[in-house]
């Protein structure tokens, strides 16, 4: 199994079409590339960690205006699951990987 994965990895490293597509996906070294990574990966985690109580309180107030009670309850349940104040280490790790990829020569 290890040799099969190693062969696939070597084939991808030597495949010019794959390398070309990979370079097209790479974020550009501009302020927009940097801000895109920061706004997409780090800012939501920051807001969730520091403001989860305020976000949940606002959603509870907003859910009172829902067309029916079950929809409002579903919205409250979903917000409490989504904004729980815990960090997503997957998002943070992906953000750092993309920042490294952005600044790597």
JOZIGI-V836537 format. One record per backbone hydrogen bond with DSSP energy under -1.0 kcal/mol. NH is the residue of the N-H (numbers start at 1). CO is the residue of the C=O. If there is no record, write none. Layout:
{{NH CO} {NH CO}}
This chain:
{{5 1} {6 2} {7 3} {8 4} {9 5} {10 6} {11 7} {12 8} {13 9} {14 10} {19 15} {20 16} {21 17} {22 18} {23 19} {24 20} {25 21} {26 22} {30 28} {34 30} {35 31} {36 32} {37 33} {38 34} {39 35} {40 36} {41 37} {42 38} {43 38} {46 42} {47 43} {48 44} {49 45} {50 46} {51 47} {55 51} {56 52} {57 53} {58 54} {59 55} {60 56} {61 57} {62 58} {63 59} {65 62} {66 63} {72 68} {73 69} {74 70} {75 71} {76 72} {77 73} {78 74} {79 75} {80 76} {81 77} {82 78} {83 79} {92 88} {93 89} {94 90} {95 91} {96 92} {97 93} {98 94} {99 95} {100 96} {101 97} {102 98} {103 99} {104 100}}
